[in-house]
Amino acid sequence: MEDQLIIQERQSSGITILDISGRIDAATSSLIEEELGKKIDSGVSTLILNMKDLQYISSSGLRVILAALKRVKTKGGIIALADLQPGPGEVFKMTGFDRLFPISASVEQALEKLNP
């Protein structure tokens, strides 16, 4: 299971939350790219990526998430990140992505920021 990527969808306060667990790397980034693409194509413009159980993200994963952010921004939307673990959190800081995405300690905090 540790080499897998599992994405589960749920809704809260009208916002789509994707619970992501496992690893986002060259082998799995196409899965998250497809899932994000489906959501954006269906009209979803505000997303929370719950990364509580994400163990690893590579540059290919960062590229996919950044591309999705650019797409939702053209629709006036946003992608927020929640509950980043230390490893992936460090990757977001080192690459400067922490300045591009709103990052919250929990999904609940992300919901509060997006629904003031």
N, C-alpha and C positions, 0 to 999 in steps of 0.2 A: 504494500500500500504506500510506502514512503516515496516511491517514484511516480505515483499517480497524482492527478489533479482532480479534485472533486468540487463541483460548483453546484450549490443549491440556492434556489430563489425563494424569497419570501417578500411580503409586503408589510409595511407599517406606516401609518399616517399617510397613505397614498404614495409612499416612496418605495422604489424597488431596492431590495437589499440582496446582494449576492454573497453568500457565505462561501469562502474559498478555503480549501484545505489541501495540503500536500505541497507540491513544488510547481513553480512556473519557470520552465526552462525551454531550451530549443525543442525538446521532444513534446512538450505540453502546451506551449504558448498558442498554438493554433486552436486549441480547445477554448481558451478564454477569449481569443480573438473572435471566434465564431459566436460564442455566447453573447459577448458585448455587442457584436454587430447585429445579432437578432434583436436584442433589446432596443438598440438605437433605431434600427429600421422600423420597429413596431411603434415608434413614437416616444419611447422612454427617454427623458432628457435629464433626469435627476437620479443618480445611482449612489448607493453606498456599497463599497467593497469591504466586507468584513474579513479582515486578514488574521483573525485570532488563531486560526490553525494553519496559516501559511508558514511553511518552514524555510522556503528559499525562493528567491526571484532572481532571474538572470537578466542580462541586458536585452534579450529578446522579449522577455516578459515586460520589462519597462517600456520597450518600444510599443508593444500592443496597447498597454494602458494609456500611454501618452497619445497614441493615435485616436483612441476612443475618447479621450478628454477633448481633443481638438474637434472631433465630430459633434459632441454634445454642446460644446461652447458655441458652435455656429447656430444652434437651436436655442441658445440662451440658458443652457443647462449646466450641470456641474457633476463631477464625480468626486465623492468624498471617500477618504480611507479611514477605517476604524480598526482599533485594537492591533496595530502593527507589533509584531514580535521583535525582539532585539536584532536578530540577523537581517531580516528584510527592512526593518526600520533604519538600520545603519546604511543599507544600500540606498534608500530614498534620500537620506541626509547627504551622503557622499556625492551623489549625482545632482543634488540641487532640486530634486523632484519634490522635496518637502515644501518648497516655495510655490509649486504649481498646484498642488492638491491640498484642500483642507484636510487636516489629519486630526482625528479625535481619539481619545483613550478608549472609548466604547461606542457601540452602535447607538446607544441611548443618547450620548453626548452629540454624536453626529446628527441624529434626528432633531435634537434641540437646536442645533446651529442652522439646519436647513428649514426648520419650521418654527421661526421665532414667535 
